[in-house]
Amino acid sequence: MKKTLAAGLIAGLFSLQAPAAIITLDRIVAVVNKDAITQSELNARLAQVEANLKRQNVPLPAANVLQRQVLDQIEREKLQLQYAANNGIKVSDSELDDTIARLARQNNTDVAGLKARLVKEGSSVDAFRDNLRREVLLERLKERVASSMANVSDQEVEQVMKSAQHAQKSEYQLANLLVSVPERADNKVLEAAAQKAARALADIKAGKPFAQVAASYSDAKNALDGGAIGWRSSTALPPDLVALLETLPKGGHTEVIRTPSGFYIFQLQDKRDRSAPMMVEQYHARHILIRTNEAVSEADARTRIQQVRDRLQQGAKFEDLAKRFSEDGSAAQGGDLSWMNKGDTVPEFERAMIALKPGQVSEPVRSPFGWHLIRLEEVRTQDVSGEREKLAVKQEIRLRKAEQAYQDWLQQLKDSAFIEDKLEEK
């Protein structure tokens, strides 16, 4: 799974204009369960999406097409945010502050500098926080849903390791376009989706940029990023797709591909070989975990992990506290997680871990598993071409299964929702 926010998030959030710059209309354009989407909300998101597409040099789709795509995106987000609220999934102010501080560091400034840049560009700091909170929450929800559905067995890994697909050791930079199909769709719905995919393919063949066509037709979350999905190794992709990609030139595209979730078109943007030695940073860490569950609330778990941290500051040994209080399988080993590579753990844990210096203990860190304290023991650079290969294959299979599980879950969420579309009403 991706362990960071979507590429371009910071640029997209910087593009938010102050509310005063937007003409406010109160007309309701859609209802998602009990939430209304207004014209002003749609206009604000349209301005952001148009700025992002222009920044990527993606030609804008027709205004009515882009408006429809953006409204569909907002509807999907509303469904997910409603699910998060109903299941107690949230992003606290302190977590949001930590994320903003990290984004500032990534952009070679501090929080004050980040806010000054927002003001200078005519953007709203409050809108920036609100949209960042939404993006972090959606990413967290995706990780929780997908991780619970994406188990990978050793047998699956061994099968891939022995396959010709794995022997290729190729990586592909891809973009995709998805016309989704609801579960148990009838023939009429299937035919309409097939025709939509055929129109998209015809536009691509007529010379329209793939990114523009994806922004116009695709139902995938990355549609308004031009369909870009980044680099994927051959082992992270279905064998039949790899065979198709091997026949394409750079910039080429597939025909329409029918899958259980809908109709896909892929574009091969670039290709590279991954057989060279793989030098990576590895992290040796320990942690203490307090889990949240039906009996332990979020607040209680947060209080307990802070009490453990207070004991550390009073001189207690990390290993002893891990053995006594940690609710992870590593407790018996004093919380020792041994050596880890990037990607071996969930994003929240990894981001906190790699920000530490050896010997340093983190502040309380929230992950899908509960609240952690992390101590970084050592960092090293290692050639992991051999030992890492099996773990990489497992991670790649998990990535593919997680993405499919997430898309299936999202479609089921949409199928079970009440959505009333008023966009075309006068």
VEXDREN-2710 file (C-alpha; in Angstrom, 1 decimal):
% VEXDREN-2710
k/r/px/py/pz
1/MET/0.0/0.0/0.0
2/LYS/1.0/3.6/-0.5
3/LYS/2.5/4.9/2.7
4/THR/2.2/8.6/2.0
5/LEU/-0.5/10.9/0.9
6/ALA/-1.2/11.0/-2.8
7/ALA/1.5/12.7/-4.9
8/GLY/0.7/16.4/-5.5
9/LEU/-1.4/16.8/-2.3
10/ILE/0.6/19.7/-1.0
11/ALA/0.4/21.4/-4.4
12/GLY/-3.3/20.8/-4.6
13/LEU/-3.8/22.2/-1.1
14/PHE/-1.8/25.3/-1.9
15/SER/-4.1/25.9/-4.8
16/LEU/-7.1/26.5/-2.5
17/GLN/-8.4/30.0/-2.9
18/ALA/-9.9/32.0/-0.1
19/PRO/-13.7/31.6/0.1
20/ALA/-14.2/35.3/-0.8
21/ALA/-12.8/34.6/-4.2
22/ILE/-15.6/32.2/-5.0
23/ILE/-19.1/33.2/-6.0
24/THR/-21.4/31.5/-3.5
25/LEU/-24.6/29.9/-4.7
26/ASP/-26.8/28.1/-2.3
27/ARG/-28.4/25.6/-4.7
28/ILE/-28.2/22.0/-3.6
29/VAL/-26.6/19.9/-6.4
30/ALA/-26.7/16.5/-4.7
31/VAL/-27.8/14.7/-1.6
32/VAL/-25.7/11.9/-0.2
33/ASN/-27.7/10.1/2.6
34/LYS/-28.3/13.0/4.9
35/ASP/-25.6/15.4/3.6
36/ALA/-26.2/18.0/1.0
37/ILE/-23.6/19.2/-1.5
38/THR/-24.1/22.8/-2.6
39/GLN/-23.2/24.6/-5.7
40/SER/-20.6/26.7/-3.8
41/GLU/-18.9/23.6/-2.5
42/LEU/-18.8/22.2/-6.0
43/ASN/-17.4/25.5/-7.4
44/ALA/-14.7/25.5/-4.7
45/ARG/-13.6/22.0/-5.6
46/LEU/-13.7/22.8/-9.3
47/ALA/-11.4/25.7/-8.9
48/GLN/-8.9/23.4/-7.0
49/VAL/-9.1/20.6/-9.6
50/GLU/-8.7/23.0/-12.5
51/ALA/-5.6/24.5/-10.9
52/ASN/-4.1/21.0/-10.3
53/LEU/-4.7/19.9/-13.9
54/LYS/-3.2/23.1/-15.3
55/ARG/-0.2/22.6/-13.0
56/GLN/0.3/19.1/-14.5
57/ASN/-0.2/20.5/-18.0
58/VAL/-3.3/18.3/-18.5
59/PRO/-5.8/19.8/-20.9
60/LEU/-9.1/20.5/-19.2
61/PRO/-12.1/18.3/-20.1
62/ALA/-15.3/20.1/-21.2
63/ALA/-16.7/22.2/-18.4
64/ASN/-19.9/20.0/-18.0
65/VAL/-17.8/16.8/-18.0
66/LEU/-15.4/18.1/-15.4
67/GLN/-18.2/19.3/-13.3
68/ARG/-19.8/15.9/-13.3
69/GLN/-16.4/14.2/-12.5
70/VAL/-15.8/16.6/-9.6
71/LEU/-19.3/16.1/-8.2
72/ASP/-18.9/12.3/-8.4
73/GLN/-15.6/12.7/-6.4
74/ILE/-17.3/14.8/-3.7
75/GLU/-20.1/12.2/-3.4
76/ARG/-17.6/9.4/-2.9
77/GLU/-15.7/11.4/-0.3
78/LYS/-19.0/12.2/1.5
79/LEU/-19.8/8.5/1.8
80/GLN/-16.4/7.7/3.2
81/LEU/-16.4/10.6/5.6
82/GLN/-19.9/9.5/6.8
83/TYR/-18.5/5.9/7.3
84/ALA/-15.5/7.3/9.3
85/ALA/-17.8/9.4/11.5
86/ASN/-20.1/6.5/12.2
87/ASN/-17.1/4.3/13.1
88/GLY/-15.2/6.7/15.3
89/ILE/-12.3/7.2/12.8
90/LYS/-11.0/10.8/13.1
91/VAL/-7.9/13.0/12.8
92/SER/-7.2/15.0/16.0
93/ASP/-5.9/18.5/16.0
94/SER/-2.6/17.4/17.3
95/GLU/-2.2/14.8/14.5
96/LEU/-3.1/17.5/12.0
97/ASP/-0.5/19.8/13.5
98/ASP/2.1/17.1/13.2
99/THR/1.2/16.5/9.5
100/ILE/1.4/20.2/8.7
101/ALA/4.8/20.4/10.4
102/ARG/6.0/17.4/8.3
103/LEU/4.7/19.0/5.1
104/ALA/6.5/22.2/6.0
105/ARG/9.8/20.3/6.5
106/GLN/9.3/18.6/3.2
107/ASN/9.0/22.0/1.6
108/ASN/12.1/23.3/3.3
109/THR/10.3/25.7/5.7
110/ASP/8.6/25.8/9.0
111/VAL/4.9/26.1/9.9
112/ALA/5.0/29.9/10.0
113/GLY/6.7/29.9/6.6
114/LEU/4.1/27.5/5.2
115/LYS/1.2/29.7/6.4
116/ALA/2.9/32.8/5.0
117/ARG/3.2/31.1/1.7
118/LEU/-0.5/30.3/1.8
119/VAL/-1.4/33.9/2.5
120/LYS/0.9/35.2/-0.2
121/GLU/-0.7/33.0/-2.7
122/GLY/-4.2/34.2/-1.7
123/SER/-5.2/30.9/-0.1
124/SER/-7.0/30.4/3.1
125/VAL/-5.2/28.8/6.1
126/ASP/-8.4/27.5/7.5
127/ALA/-9.4/25.9/4.1
128/PHE/-5.9/24.4/3.9
129/ARG/-6.4/22.7/7.4
130/ASP/-9.9/21.5/6.5
131/ASN/-8.8/20.0/3.3
132/LEU/-5.7/18.4/4.7
133/ARG/-7.7/16.9/7.5
134/ARG/-10.1/15.4/4.9
135/GLU/-7.2/14.0/2.8
136/VAL/-5.5/12.5/5.9
137/LEU/-8.8/11.0/7.1
138/LEU/-9.6/9.5/3.7
139/GLU/-6.1/8.0/3.4
140/ARG/-6.4/6.5/6.9
141/LEU/-9.8/5.0/6.1
142/LYS/-8.4/3.5/2.9
143/GLU/-5.5/1.9/4.8
144/ARG/-7.8/0.5/7.5
145/VAL/-10.3/-1.0/5.0
146/ALA/-7.7/-2.4/2.6
147/SER/-5.3/-3.7/5.2
148/SER/-8.0/-5.8/6.8
149/MET/-8.8/-7.4/3.4
150/ALA/-5.4/-7.9/1.9
151/ASN/-3.7/-10.9/3.6
152/VAL/-1.0/-12.6/1.6
153/SER/0.0/-16.2/2.1
154/ASP/3.5/-17.6/1.8
155/GLN/2.2/-19.9/-0.9
156/GLU/1.1/-16.9/-3.0
157/VAL/4.6/-15.4/-2.6
158/GLU/6.3/-18.6/-3.6
159/GLN/4.2/-19.0/-6.7
160/VAL/5.1/-15.5/-7.9
161/MET/8.8/-16.0/-7.1
162/LYS/8.8/-19.1/-9.4
163/SER/6.9/-17.4/-12.2
164/ALA/8.2/-16.1/-15.5
165/GLN/6.5/-12.8/-14.6
166/HIS/8.9/-12.4/-11.6
167/ALA/11.9/-13.3/-13.7
168/GLN/11.3/-10.3/-15.9
169/LYS/12.2/-7.9/-13.1
170/SER/10.5/-5.0/-15.0
171/GLU/8.8/-2.0/-13.5
172/TYR/6.2/0.1/-15.4
173/GLN/5.1/3.7/-14.9
174/LEU/1.4/3.6/-15.6
175/ALA/-1.8/5.6/-15.9
176/ASN/-5.2/4.1/-15.9
177/LEU/-8.8/4.8/-16.7
178/LEU/-11.6/2.9/-15.0
179/VAL/-15.3/2.7/-15.9
180/SER/-16.7/1.0/-12.8
181/VAL/-19.5/-1.5/-12.8
182/PRO/-21.7/-2.0/-9.7
183/GLU/-21.9/-5.5/-8.1
184/ARG/-24.7/-7.6/-9.7
185/ALA/-25.2/-5.1/-12.5
186/ASP/-27.8/-6.0/-15.1
187/ASN/-27.1/-6.2/-18.9
188/LYS/-28.3/-2.6/-19.4
189/VAL/-25.8/-1.2/-16.9
190/LEU/-23.0/-3.4/-18.3
191/GLU/-23.7/-2.2/-21.8
192/ALA/-23.8/1.5/-20.8
193/ALA/-20.4/1.0/-19.0
194/ALA/-18.9/-0.8/-22.0
195/GLN/-20.1/2.0/-24.4
196/LYS/-18.6/4.7/-22.1
197/ALA/-15.2/2.8/-22.1
198/ALA/-15.4/2.5/-25.9
199/ARG/-15.9/6.3/-26.2
200/ALA/-12.9/6.9/-24.0
201/LEU/-10.8/4.5/-26.1
202/ALA/-12.0/6.3/-29.2
203/ASP/-10.9/9.6/-27.9
204/ILE/-7.5/8.3/-27.0
205/LYS/-7.1/6.8/-30.5
206/ALA/-8.2/10.1/-32.0
207/GLY/-5.2/11.7/-30.3
208/LYS/-6.5/13.3/-27.2
209/PRO/-4.1/13.1/-24.2
210/PHE/-4.6/10.1/-22.0
211/ALA/-4.7/12.3/-18.9
212/GLN/-7.4/14.5/-20.3
213/VAL/-9.5/11.4/-21.3
214/ALA/-9.0/9.9/-17.8
215/ALA/-10.1/13.1/-16.2
216/SER/-13.2/13.1/-18.4
217/TYR/-14.3/9.5/-18.1
218/SER/-12.6/7.6/-15.3
219/ASP/-14.4/6.6/-12.1
220/ALA/-11.1/5.9/-10.3
221/LYS/-9.9/8.1/-7.4
222/ASN/-6.9/9.2/-9.5
223/ALA/-9.1/10.4/-12.4
224/LEU/-8.6/14.1/-11.6
225/ASP/-4.8/13.5/-11.5
226/GLY/-5.0/12.3/-15.1
227/GLY/-5.1/8.7/-14.1
228/ALA/-1.5/8.5/-12.9
229/ILE/-0.7/5.6/-10.6
230/GLY/3.1/5.7/-10.7
231/TRP/5.6/2.8/-10.9
232/ARG/4.4/-0.8/-10.5
233/SER/6.6/-3.9/-10.7
234/SER/5.7/-6.8/-12.8
235/THR/4.9/-8.8/-9.7
236/ALA/2.4/-6.2/-8.5
237/LEU/0.3/-6.6/-11.6
238/PRO/-1.8/-9.4/-13.1
239/PRO/0.2/-11.6/-15.4
240/ASP/-2.2/-11.0/-18.4
241/LEU/-1.7/-7.2/-18.0
242/VAL/2.1/-7.6/-17.8
243/ALA/2.0/-9.5/-21.1
244/LEU/0.1/-6.7/-22.7
245/LEU/2.4/-4.0/-21.3
246/GLU/5.4/-5.9/-22.8
247/THR/3.9/-5.4/-26.3
248/LEU/3.4/-1.6/-25.8
249/PRO/5.8/1.2/-26.7
250/LYS/6.3/4.0/-24.2
251/GLY/3.2/6.2/-24.4
252/GLY/1.1/3.4/-25.8
253/HIS/-2.1/2.1/-24.4
254/THR/-4.1/-1.1/-24.1
255/GLU/-7.5/-1.8/-25.5
256/VAL/-10.4/-1.9/-23.1
257/ILE/-9.9/-4.6/-20.5
258/ARG/-12.9/-6.2/-18.8
259/THR/-12.4/-7.0/-15.1
260/PRO/-14.9/-7.9/-12.3
261/SER/-14.8/-4.3/-11.1
262/GLY/-15.3/-2.7/-14.5
263/PHE/-13.6/-1.7/-17.7
264/TYR/-10.0/-0.5/-17.7
265/ILE/-7.6/1.2/-20.2
266/PHE/-3.9/1.4/-19.2
267/GLN/-1.2/3.7/-20.6
268/LEU/2.5/2.7/-20.4
269/GLN/4.3/5.9/-19.7
270/ASP/7.8/4.4/-19.0
271/LYS/9.6/1.2/-18.3
272/ARG/12.7/0.3/-16.4
273/ASP/14.7/-2.7/-15.2
274/ARG/15.0/-3.5/-11.4
275/SER/17.7/-6.1/-11.5
276/ALA/20.4/-3.8/-10.1
277/PRO/21.5/-4.0/-6.4
278/MET/18.9/-2.5/-4.1
279/MET/20.5/-0.3/-1.5
280/VAL/18.0/0.8/1.2
281/GLU/18.0/2.3/4.6
282/GLN/17.0/-0.1/7.3
283/TYR/15.7/0.9/10.7
284/HIS/16.0/-1.1/14.0
285/ALA/13.3/0.0/16.4
286/ARG/11.4/-1.0/19.5
287/HIS/7.8/0.0/20.3
288/ILE/5.1/-0.1/23.0
289/LEU/1.5/-0.5/21.8
290/ILE/-1.7/0.2/23.7
291/ARG/-4.6/-1.1/21.6
292/THR/-8.1/0.5/21.3
293/ASN/-11.1/-1.8/21.3
294/GLU/-14.6/-2.1/22.6
295/ALA/-13.4/-2.0/26.2
296/VAL/-10.6/0.7/25.7
297/SER/-11.7/4.0/24.3
298/GLU/-9.5/6.3/22.2
299/ALA/-9.1/8.7/25.1
300/ASP/-8.2/5.9/27.6
301/ALA/-5.6/4.4/25.3
302/ARG/-4.1/7.8/24.7
303/THR/-3.9/8.4/28.4
304/ARG/-2.3/5.0/29.1
305/ILE/0.4/5.5/26.5
306/GLN/1.2/9.0/27.9
307/GLN/1.5/7.5/31.4
308/VAL/4.0/5.0/30.0
309/ARG/6.0/7.8/28.4
310/ASP/6.0/9.7/31.7
311/ARG/7.6/6.6/33.3
312/LEU/10.3/6.7/30.6
313/GLN/11.1/10.3/31.3
314/GLN/11.4/9.4/35.0
315/GLY/14.2/6.9/34.1
316/ALA/12.4/3.6/33.5
317/LYS/13.9/1.3/30.8
318/PHE/12.0/1.1/27.5
319/GLU/12.5/-2.7/27.3
320/ASP/11.0/-3.2/30.8
321/LEU/8.0/-1.1/30.1
322/ALA/7.4/-2.8/26.8
323/LYS/7.4/-6.2/28.5
324/ARG/5.0/-4.9/31.2
325/PHE/2.6/-2.8/29.2
326/SER/2.8/-3.4/25.5
327/GLU/-0.1/-5.3/23.8
328/ASP/1.9/-6.4/20.8
329/GLY/3.6/-9.8/20.1
330/SER/7.0/-8.1/20.4
331/ALA/6.4/-7.4/24.1
332/ALA/8.3/-10.4/25.3
333/GLN/11.3/-9.2/23.4
334/GLY/11.1/-5.8/25.0
335/GLY/9.2/-4.4/22.0
336/ASP/12.1/-5.3/19.6
337/LEU/10.9/-5.2/16.0
338/SER/14.4/-6.0/14.6
339/TRP/15.5/-4.4/11.3
340/MET/12.8/-3.0/9.0
341/ASN/12.7/-1.4/5.6
342/LYS/10.5/1.4/4.4
343/GLY/7.1/-0.1/3.6
344/ASP/7.3/-2.9/6.2
345/THR/4.9/-1.1/8.6
346/VAL/1.9/1.2/8.4
347/PRO/2.4/4.8/7.3
348/GLU/1.7/6.5/10.6
349/PHE/4.3/4.3/12.4
350/GLU/6.8/4.6/9.6
351/ARG/6.7/8.4/9.4
352/ALA/7.2/8.7/13.1
353/MET/10.0/6.2/13.2
354/ILE/12.1/7.6/10.4
355/ALA/11.8/11.1/11.8
356/LEU/13.6/10.0/15.0
357/LYS/17.4/10.0/15.7
358/PRO/19.0/6.8/17.1
359/GLY/18.2/6.6/20.8
360/GLN/15.2/9.0/20.6
361/VAL/11.7/8.1/21.7
362/SER/8.7/9.4/19.9
363/GLU/5.7/11.2/21.2
364/PRO/2.5/9.0/21.3
365/VAL/1.8/7.9/17.7
366/ARG/-1.7/6.8/16.5
367/SER/-1.9/4.0/13.9
368/PRO/-4.7/1.6/12.9
369/PHE/-3.6/-0.7/15.7
370/GLY/-3.7/1.8/18.5
371/TRP/-1.2/4.1/20.3
372/HIS/2.5/3.6/20.1
373/LEU/5.7/4.8/21.6
374/ILE/8.6/4.2/19.3
375/ARG/12.4/4.1/20.1
376/LEU/14.8/4.1/17.1
377/GLU/17.8/2.0/18.0
378/GLU/20.0/2.1/14.8
379/VAL/19.9/3.0/11.1
380/ARG/22.0/1.3/8.4
381/THR/22.3/1.2/4.6
382/GLN/22.0/-2.4/3.3
383/ASP/22.1/-4.2/0.0
384/VAL/18.8/-6.1/0.2
385/SER/18.7/-7.5/-3.4
386/GLY/18.4/-11.1/-2.1
387/GLU/16.8/-11.0/1.3
388/ARG/14.4/-8.2/0.4
389/GLU/13.2/-9.8/-2.7
390/LYS/10.7/-12.1/-1.0
391/LEU/9.4/-9.3/1.2
392/ALA/9.1/-7.0/-1.8
393/VAL/7.0/-9.6/-3.7
394/LYS/4.7/-10.0/-0.6
395/GLN/4.3/-6.2/-0.4
396/GLU/3.5/-5.9/-4.1
397/ILE/0.9/-8.6/-3.9
398/ARG/-0.6/-6.9/-0.9
399/LEU/-0.7/-3.6/-2.7
400/ARG/-2.6/-5.1/-5.6
401/LYS/-5.1/-7.0/-3.4
402/ALA/-5.5/-4.0/-1.1
403/GLU/-6.3/-1.6/-4.0
404/GLN/-8.9/-4.1/-5.4
405/ALA/-10.4/-4.6/-1.9
406/TYR/-10.7/-0.9/-1.4
407/GLN/-12.4/-0.3/-4.8
408/ASP/-14.8/-3.2/-4.1
409/TRP/-15.6/-1.8/-0.6
410/LEU/-16.1/1.7/-2.1
411/GLN/-18.5/0.4/-4.7
412/GLN/-20.5/-1.5/-2.1
413/LEU/-20.7/1.7/0.0
414/LYS/-22.0/3.6/-3.0
415/ASP/-24.5/0.8/-3.9
416/SER/-26.0/0.9/-0.4
417/ALA/-26.3/4.7/-0.1
418/PHE/-29.1/7.1/-1.0
419/ILE/-27.7/9.5/-3.6
420/GLU/-30.0/12.1/-5.2
421/ASP/-28.5/14.0/-8.1
422/LYS/-29.8/17.5/-8.7
423/LEU/-27.0/18.9/-10.9
424/GLU/-29.1/19.0/-14.0
425/GLU/-32.2/20.5/-12.3
426/LYS/-33.0/24.1/-13.3
END
